[in-house]
Amino acid sequence: MNKICKNVFALLSLIAMSLLISCGDDDGEDSPLLSKRKEVVSLELDGGCAGGNVSGEINEGNFTVRATVPFGTDVTALAPVIAISEKATIQPASETAQDFTTPVNYTITAEDGSTQVWIVIVEIAGEDTKPKLTLSDPVWEFNAFKGNLPPWFTSNGEDGIAFGNDHVYVVFNQDQVKILDASNGDAIGDLDMTGISGGSLNLSDVETSADGSILACNVVDHNGSGTATFKIYRWATETSSPEVYLEYEVSDVVRLGDNFSVLGDVTGTAVIYSAYGRNFSAGARGADVYRWEVTEGTLNETPQIIKSNDFGITGLGSRAHATAVDVDDDAVWVNGNDVDVAKLSLADGSIQEQLPNDSRDLVDFFYNNFVLFELCDKTVMASVFPRSANESRLLIIDVTDGLDNVTSAEVIYSGDFVQGNTTDNADASGNVTYNKVSESEAEVYILITNQALAKFTLTLEVGG
């Protein structure tokens, strides 16, 4: 029995030695003690909010990784995420910012101490691939041309539109607010109108605050005889009764309320704008922007009035509008049906920039209410283009490089809602609002008096 055990033990020893020699001779596999692997498994770079993650192309034959980032990417401080072989280390470390103006060497050290230098090359895509704004066809639309305007539309009664709480709000009949399903435009309710009264029009425009509350204003077209009161109402929720949020008494010739804008959160920090461009009862014109501040939830009912003398005798014209990109901006953007959009200093009302449209080669005619928002690093202006009975469209302008530098390449029009239909929009009025879905996509909603109500998708896409 002892002899048999000795023979078995000898046989097992030979098998174990054979396996050990076999593993040691195979350089393509890990050592049973220390790993020799030192490969780049993957590399990813941040391609920006429009470009997404960029994956590197690995060439194991010459130990290189090549990645192409979108046009306009700053490559002087990119921090690639690099995955390497298990048990290996890399220098410089993954997610450490590097200047990729020229190729960067990375040294990977295997567990057994052996090293391999990998070269990472970052290239910038051509200018033809830079992110571009793309406007969809209407997601849904109601218009006179198609004969499917909502039954609650009234003659010259639809002036204001806003987005909030996943719904769309529309002022109709100049004294009510309709709640719409944003997904299809169907009417699903109305705001309570208790106590809404006063003004040349009881209601004109509607806006929302970041806290979800809804605000709407009246119109005062005051000829200077006695006084008139500009009012803003606030609904805390869709089921609340309205409260009078602002009562501003005017005695001078002025018109306020055709449009207004709310930026920020009225329960925290916010600013409210309205502009005076043309008074119809007195036949006067102005170029005044009214700015109310909200601090820690408290409204200062005394506005800052920014007067601009740079527009000449025409003033801002009818349907004047004022807004800004952000609540903290030191400038305000204004326009009217007779004046191209301009950026004014809050300090003295001077024009800092203005759309170069004297020859009407960028925008053909009237455009008034507009909104400003950002997609990635682009600043977008969306406006309504209600050209009476002749033409009505949504207007998108990329104003990232400043109003002074806008060219026809930065201007996008939707299709015409009128298409030869004779349905008039004598006041050339309308309104636009938006919902920012992501850093590269927004929903844009447009209302054109007597003519149209529609939803679009605006996307910032990397070209190719």
C-alpha positions as CSV (number, residue, x, y, z in Angstrom):
1,M,0.0,0.0,0.0
2,N,2.8,2.5,0.8
3,K,4.4,1.8,-2.6
4,I,1.1,2.7,-4.3
5,C,0.8,5.9,-2.4
6,K,4.3,6.9,-3.2
7,N,3.7,6.3,-6.9
8,V,0.5,8.3,-6.8
9,F,2.2,11.2,-5.1
10,A,5.0,11.2,-7.7
11,L,2.5,11.2,-10.5
12,L,0.6,14.2,-9.0
13,S,3.8,16.1,-8.5
14,L,4.7,15.6,-12.2
15,I,1.3,16.9,-13.3
16,A,1.5,20.0,-11.1
17,M,5.1,20.8,-12.3
18,S,3.9,20.4,-15.9
19,L,1.0,22.8,-15.4
20,L,3.3,25.3,-13.7
21,I,5.8,25.2,-16.6
22,S,3.0,25.5,-19.1
23,C,1.6,28.6,-17.5
24,G,5.0,30.2,-17.1
25,D,5.8,29.7,-20.8
26,D,2.6,31.4,-22.0
27,D,3.3,35.1,-22.2
28,G,-0.2,35.9,-23.4
29,E,-1.8,35.0,-20.1
30,D,-1.4,36.4,-16.6
31,S,1.4,35.0,-14.5
32,P,0.0,32.9,-11.7
33,L,1.7,35.5,-9.4
34,L,1.8,38.9,-11.1
35,S,-0.2,40.3,-14.0
36,K,1.6,41.5,-17.1
37,R,-1.4,43.2,-18.6
38,K,-1.2,47.0,-19.4
39,E,-3.9,47.8,-21.9
40,V,-6.4,50.6,-22.4
41,V,-9.8,49.0,-22.2
42,S,-11.9,52.2,-22.9
43,L,-11.6,55.9,-23.1
44,E,-14.5,58.4,-22.9
45,L,-14.5,62.2,-23.2
46,D,-17.3,64.7,-22.5
47,G,-18.5,65.9,-25.9
48,G,-20.6,68.7,-24.4
49,C,-24.3,68.8,-23.7
50,A,-25.1,68.4,-27.4
51,G,-22.4,66.0,-28.3
52,G,-22.8,63.6,-25.4
53,N,-20.0,61.2,-24.4
54,V,-17.3,60.6,-27.0
55,S,-15.6,57.1,-27.1
56,G,-12.0,56.7,-28.1
57,E,-11.0,54.3,-30.9
58,I,-8.3,51.9,-29.5
59,N,-5.5,50.6,-31.7
60,E,-3.7,47.9,-29.7
61,G,-1.2,47.4,-32.5
62,N,0.5,50.8,-32.1
63,F,-0.8,51.6,-28.6
64,T,-2.9,54.7,-29.5
65,V,-6.3,55.9,-28.7
66,R,-8.0,58.4,-31.0
67,A,-11.1,60.5,-30.2
68,T,-13.0,63.1,-32.2
69,V,-14.8,65.8,-30.2
70,P,-17.5,68.2,-31.6
71,F,-16.5,71.4,-33.3
72,G,-15.9,74.2,-30.8
73,T,-14.8,72.0,-28.0
74,D,-12.1,73.5,-25.8
75,V,-9.4,70.7,-25.8
76,T,-7.0,72.5,-23.4
77,A,-8.5,71.0,-20.3
78,L,-10.2,67.7,-21.1
79,A,-10.4,65.0,-18.4
80,P,-10.8,61.6,-20.1
81,V,-12.2,58.7,-18.2
82,I,-9.8,55.8,-18.9
83,A,-10.4,52.2,-18.0
84,I,-7.3,50.0,-18.0
85,S,-6.3,46.4,-17.3
86,E,-7.2,45.0,-13.9
87,K,-4.4,45.4,-11.3
88,A,-2.6,48.0,-13.6
89,T,-2.0,51.7,-12.8
90,I,-2.0,54.7,-15.1
91,Q,-0.1,58.0,-15.1
92,P,-1.4,60.7,-15.6
93,A,-4.5,59.4,-13.7
94,S,-7.9,58.9,-15.3
95,E,-10.2,62.0,-15.0
96,T,-7.2,64.4,-14.7
97,A,-7.5,67.4,-16.9
98,Q,-4.9,67.5,-19.7
99,D,-4.1,69.8,-22.6
100,F,-4.9,67.8,-25.8
101,T,-3.7,70.5,-28.2
102,T,-1.0,67.9,-28.9
103,P,-1.1,64.2,-28.2
104,V,-0.7,63.2,-24.6
105,N,1.3,60.2,-23.4
106,Y,-0.1,57.9,-20.7
107,T,2.1,55.3,-19.0
108,I,0.4,52.1,-17.9
109,T,2.2,50.0,-15.3
110,A,1.3,46.4,-15.0
111,E,1.2,44.6,-11.7
112,D,4.6,42.9,-12.5
113,G,6.2,46.4,-12.9
114,S,6.4,46.3,-16.7
115,T,5.2,49.4,-18.5
116,Q,3.7,50.5,-21.8
117,V,3.3,54.1,-23.1
118,W,-0.1,54.8,-24.8
119,I,-0.7,57.9,-26.9
120,V,-4.1,59.6,-26.7
121,I,-4.9,61.8,-29.7
122,V,-7.9,64.2,-29.6
123,E,-9.1,65.7,-32.8
124,I,-11.8,68.4,-33.4
125,A,-14.6,67.8,-35.9
126,G,-15.0,70.1,-38.8
127,E,-17.1,73.3,-38.6
128,D,-19.8,71.6,-40.7
129,T,-20.5,69.4,-37.7
130,K,-21.0,72.1,-35.1
131,P,-24.3,72.0,-33.1
132,K,-27.2,73.5,-35.0
133,L,-30.8,74.4,-34.0
134,T,-33.4,72.3,-35.8
135,L,-37.1,73.1,-35.7
136,S,-39.6,70.3,-36.1
137,D,-42.9,70.4,-38.0
138,P,-45.8,71.1,-35.6
139,V,-46.2,68.3,-33.0
140,W,-49.8,69.4,-33.0
141,E,-51.6,72.5,-34.4
142,F,-54.9,74.2,-34.7
143,N,-55.3,76.9,-37.4
144,A,-57.8,78.7,-39.5
145,F,-56.4,77.4,-42.7
146,K,-57.2,73.8,-41.6
147,G,-60.5,74.9,-40.2
148,N,-59.8,73.3,-36.8
149,L,-59.4,76.2,-34.4
150,P,-60.6,75.4,-30.9
151,P,-64.3,76.2,-30.3
152,W,-63.3,78.6,-27.4
153,F,-61.4,80.9,-29.7
154,T,-63.1,84.3,-29.9
155,S,-62.7,87.2,-32.3
156,N,-59.4,89.0,-31.4
157,G,-59.6,87.4,-27.9
158,E,-56.5,85.2,-27.7
159,D,-53.5,87.2,-26.6
160,G,-51.4,85.4,-24.0
161,I,-49.8,82.0,-23.6
162,A,-47.5,80.4,-21.0
163,F,-46.2,77.0,-20.0
164,G,-46.0,75.6,-16.4
165,N,-47.0,72.7,-14.3
166,D,-46.8,70.5,-17.4
167,H,-49.7,72.5,-18.9
168,V,-50.2,75.4,-21.3
169,Y,-52.2,78.4,-20.3
170,V,-54.0,80.7,-22.8
171,V,-55.8,84.0,-22.3
172,F,-59.1,83.9,-24.2
173,N,-62.0,86.3,-24.7
174,Q,-59.7,88.9,-23.0
175,D,-61.0,87.9,-19.6
176,Q,-60.4,84.2,-19.0
177,V,-57.5,81.7,-18.9
178,K,-57.8,78.2,-20.4
179,I,-55.7,75.2,-19.2
180,L,-54.5,72.9,-22.0
181,D,-52.9,69.5,-22.1
182,A,-49.4,70.2,-23.4
183,S,-49.2,66.8,-25.1
184,N,-52.0,67.5,-27.6
185,G,-53.4,71.0,-27.0
186,D,-56.8,69.8,-25.7
187,A,-58.6,72.1,-23.2
188,I,-58.8,70.4,-19.8
189,G,-60.0,73.3,-17.6
190,D,-60.2,77.0,-16.7
191,L,-58.7,79.1,-14.0
192,D,-61.0,80.7,-11.5
193,M,-61.8,84.3,-12.6
194,T,-63.3,85.6,-9.3
195,G,-62.6,89.3,-8.9
196,I,-60.9,89.8,-12.3
197,S,-62.0,93.3,-13.5
198,G,-60.7,96.6,-14.6
199,G,-58.5,98.0,-17.4
200,S,-58.9,98.6,-21.1
201,L,-58.8,94.8,-21.3
202,N,-59.5,92.6,-18.2
203,L,-56.7,90.2,-19.2
204,S,-54.1,90.2,-21.9
205,D,-51.0,88.1,-21.1
206,V,-50.3,85.2,-18.9
207,E,-47.0,84.0,-17.4
208,T,-45.7,81.4,-14.8
209,S,-43.3,81.7,-12.0
210,A,-40.6,79.1,-11.1
211,D,-42.7,78.1,-8.0
212,G,-45.5,77.0,-10.3
213,S,-47.9,79.9,-9.7
214,I,-49.6,81.5,-12.6
215,L,-49.8,85.3,-13.2
216,A,-51.8,87.3,-15.7
217,C,-52.1,91.0,-16.3
218,N,-54.7,93.5,-17.6
219,V,-54.1,96.3,-20.2
220,V,-54.2,99.9,-19.4
221,D,-54.3,102.3,-22.3
222,H,-54.3,105.6,-20.4
223,N,-54.7,109.0,-22.1
224,G,-53.5,111.0,-19.2
225,S,-56.9,112.1,-17.8
226,G,-57.2,111.0,-14.2
227,T,-55.6,107.7,-13.3
228,A,-55.7,104.1,-14.3
229,T,-54.5,100.9,-12.6
230,F,-52.3,98.3,-14.1
231,K,-53.0,95.0,-12.4
232,I,-51.2,91.6,-12.2
233,Y,-53.2,88.7,-10.7
234,R,-51.6,85.6,-9.2
235,W,-53.0,82.0,-8.8
236,A,-51.0,80.0,-6.3
237,T,-52.2,76.8,-8.0
238,E,-54.5,75.9,-10.9
239,T,-57.4,75.4,-8.4
240,S,-56.8,78.6,-6.4
241,S,-58.8,81.8,-6.6
242,P,-56.8,84.7,-7.9
243,E,-55.2,87.4,-5.7
244,V,-54.3,90.9,-6.9
245,Y,-50.5,90.6,-6.9
246,L,-49.8,94.1,-8.2
247,E,-51.8,97.3,-8.5
248,Y,-49.8,100.1,-10.1
249,E,-51.6,103.4,-10.6
250,V,-50.6,105.5,-13.6
251,S,-51.5,109.1,-14.4
252,D,-49.3,109.8,-17.4
253,V,-50.0,108.8,-20.9
254,V,-48.9,105.2,-21.1
255,R,-50.0,101.7,-22.3
256,L,-49.0,98.6,-20.3
257,G,-49.9,95.0,-20.4
258,D,-50.0,93.9,-24.0
259,N,-47.2,91.7,-22.9
260,F,-45.3,91.2,-19.7
261,S,-42.7,88.7,-18.5
262,V,-41.8,87.0,-15.2
263,L,-38.3,85.7,-14.6
264,G,-37.4,83.8,-11.5
265,D,-39.5,82.7,-8.5
266,V,-42.0,85.2,-7.1
267,T,-41.8,83.4,-3.7
268,G,-38.1,84.1,-3.7
269,T,-36.2,86.3,-6.2
270,A,-37.8,87.5,-9.4
271,V,-38.2,90.4,-11.9
272,I,-41.3,91.4,-13.8
273,Y,-41.1,93.5,-17.0
274,S,-43.7,95.3,-19.1
275,A,-43.1,97.9,-21.8
276,Y,-44.8,101.0,-23.2
277,G,-44.4,101.5,-26.9
278,R,-47.7,102.9,-28.4
279,N,-50.8,104.4,-26.7
280,F,-53.8,104.2,-29.0
281,S,-56.3,106.4,-27.0
282,A,-53.8,109.3,-26.9
283,G,-52.1,108.6,-30.2
284,A,-48.7,108.7,-28.4
285,R,-45.6,106.6,-28.5
286,G,-43.0,105.7,-26.0
287,A,-39.9,103.6,-25.4
288,D,-40.2,102.9,-21.7
289,V,-39.5,99.6,-19.9
290,Y,-41.1,99.0,-16.4
291,R,-39.2,96.7,-14.1
292,W,-40.5,95.4,-10.8
293,E,-38.2,93.5,-8.4
294,V,-39.2,90.7,-6.0
295,T,-36.8,90.0,-3.1
296,E,-37.2,87.2,-0.6
297,G,-40.8,86.8,-1.8
298,T,-41.7,90.5,-1.4
299,L,-42.7,92.6,-4.4
300,N,-41.5,96.2,-4.6
301,E,-44.5,97.8,-6.2
302,T,-42.5,100.9,-7.3
303,P,-40.9,100.0,-10.6
304,Q,-37.7,101.1,-12.1
305,I,-38.5,102.9,-15.4
306,I,-35.9,102.5,-18.1
307,K,-36.3,105.2,-20.8
308,S,-34.6,104.9,-24.1
309,N,-34.1,107.8,-26.4
310,D,-32.2,105.9,-29.1
311,F,-35.2,104.6,-31.0
312,G,-36.1,108.0,-32.5
313,I,-39.6,109.5,-32.8
314,T,-41.2,106.1,-33.5
315,G,-40.6,104.7,-30.0
316,L,-41.1,101.0,-29.7
317,G,-44.4,100.8,-31.6
318,S,-47.4,98.6,-30.8
319,R,-47.3,95.4,-28.8
320,A,-44.1,96.4,-27.1
321,H,-42.4,93.6,-25.1
322,A,-39.5,93.4,-22.6
323,T,-37.7,90.4,-21.1
324,A,-34.2,89.1,-20.3
325,V,-32.3,85.8,-20.3
326,D,-32.0,85.6,-16.6
327,V,-33.3,87.3,-13.4
328,D,-29.8,88.8,-12.7
329,D,-29.2,90.3,-16.1
330,D,-28.0,93.9,-16.2
331,A,-29.7,94.5,-19.5
332,V,-33.2,94.1,-20.9
333,W,-34.3,93.0,-24.4
334,V,-37.1,95.0,-26.0
335,N,-39.0,95.2,-29.2
336,G,-42.4,96.2,-30.7
337,N,-44.2,95.8,-34.0
338,D,-42.3,98.8,-35.4
339,V,-38.9,98.2,-33.9
340,D,-36.4,95.4,-34.2
341,V,-35.4,93.7,-31.0
342,A,-32.7,95.6,-29.1
343,K,-30.7,95.0,-25.9
344,L,-30.8,98.0,-23.5
345,S,-28.7,98.9,-20.5
346,L,-30.7,98.9,-17.3
347,A,-28.6,101.8,-16.1
348,D,-29.4,104.4,-18.7
349,G,-31.6,102.8,-21.4
350,S,-28.9,103.0,-24.1
351,I,-28.9,100.5,-26.9
352,Q,-26.1,98.0,-26.4
353,E,-27.0,95.7,-29.4
354,Q,-29.8,95.6,-32.0
355,L,-30.8,93.2,-34.7
356,P,-29.3,94.4,-38.0
357,N,-32.5,94.4,-39.9
358,D,-32.9,97.8,-41.5
359,S,-33.3,96.3,-45.0
360,R,-35.7,93.6,-43.7
361,D,-33.5,90.8,-45.0
362,L,-33.6,88.9,-41.7
363,V,-37.2,89.4,-40.6
364,D,-39.7,90.6,-43.1
365,F,-42.3,92.4,-41.0
366,F,-43.9,92.6,-37.6
367,Y,-42.8,90.3,-34.8
368,N,-43.5,91.1,-31.1
369,N,-43.8,88.9,-28.1
370,F,-40.6,86.8,-27.6
371,V,-38.8,84.6,-25.1
372,L,-35.1,84.0,-24.4
373,F,-33.6,80.8,-23.2
374,E,-30.4,78.7,-23.4
375,L,-29.8,75.4,-25.0
376,C,-26.3,74.2,-24.0
377,D,-24.1,77.2,-24.8
378,K,-26.5,78.8,-27.2
379,T,-28.9,81.6,-26.5
380,V,-32.1,81.3,-28.4
381,M,-34.8,83.9,-29.1
382,A,-38.3,82.5,-30.1
383,S,-40.8,85.0,-31.3
384,V,-44.2,85.2,-32.9
385,F,-44.5,86.6,-36.5
386,P,-48.1,87.6,-36.9
387,R,-48.3,89.5,-40.2
388,S,-51.9,90.4,-40.3
389,A,-53.8,88.2,-42.8
390,N,-50.8,87.8,-45.0
391,E,-48.5,85.5,-43.1
392,S,-48.1,84.0,-39.6
393,R,-45.1,81.9,-38.4
394,L,-42.9,81.0,-35.5
395,L,-39.6,82.7,-35.6
396,I,-36.4,81.3,-34.1
397,I,-33.1,83.3,-33.9
398,D,-29.8,82.1,-32.6
399,V,-28.5,85.1,-30.8
400,T,-25.5,83.4,-29.1
401,D,-23.0,85.7,-30.8
402,G,-25.0,88.9,-30.0
403,L,-27.8,90.7,-31.8
404,D,-25.4,92.8,-33.8
405,N,-23.9,89.6,-35.4
406,V,-27.1,87.8,-36.4
407,T,-27.1,86.7,-40.1
408,S,-29.8,84.9,-42.1
409,A,-28.0,81.6,-41.2
410,E,-29.2,82.1,-37.6
411,V,-32.8,82.7,-38.5
412,I,-35.4,79.9,-38.7
413,Y,-39.0,80.2,-39.7
414,S,-41.8,77.7,-39.3
415,G,-44.2,77.0,-42.0
416,D,-47.0,79.6,-42.7
417,F,-50.1,79.1,-40.7
418,V,-52.2,81.3,-43.0
419,Q,-51.3,79.9,-46.4
420,G,-53.5,82.4,-48.3
421,N,-56.4,82.2,-45.9
422,T,-58.1,85.6,-45.4
423,T,-58.6,85.2,-41.6
424,D,-57.4,88.6,-40.3
425,N,-55.3,89.4,-37.4
426,A,-55.8,93.1,-37.5
427,D,-53.8,93.8,-34.3
428,A,-50.8,91.7,-35.5
429,S,-50.8,90.1,-32.1
430,G,-49.6,86.8,-30.8
431,N,-47.5,85.2,-28.1
432,V,-45.0,82.5,-27.6
433,T,-43.7,80.3,-24.7
434,Y,-41.4,77.4,-24.1
435,N,-40.6,74.4,-22.0
436,K,-37.0,73.4,-21.7
437,V,-36.9,69.6,-21.8
438,S,-33.1,69.1,-21.6
439,E,-29.9,71.0,-22.3
440,S,-30.4,70.2,-26.0
441,E,-34.2,70.3,-26.5
442,A,-37.1,72.6,-25.9
443,E,-40.8,72.6,-26.7
444,V,-42.0,75.9,-28.2
445,Y,-45.7,76.8,-28.1
446,I,-47.1,79.6,-30.3
447,L,-50.4,81.5,-30.2
448,I,-51.5,83.8,-33.1
449,T,-54.7,85.7,-32.6
450,N,-57.6,84.5,-34.7
451,Q,-55.3,82.2,-36.6
452,A,-53.2,79.5,-34.9
453,L,-52.2,77.5,-31.8
454,A,-49.4,75.0,-32.1
455,K,-46.5,73.1,-30.5
456,F,-43.0,72.6,-31.9
457,T,-39.8,70.8,-30.8
458,L,-36.6,72.8,-31.1
459,T,-33.4,70.6,-30.9
460,L,-29.8,71.4,-30.7
461,E,-28.1,68.7,-32.8
462,V,-24.5,67.9,-33.7
463,G,-24.3,68.2,-37.5
464,G,-22.6,65.9,-39.9
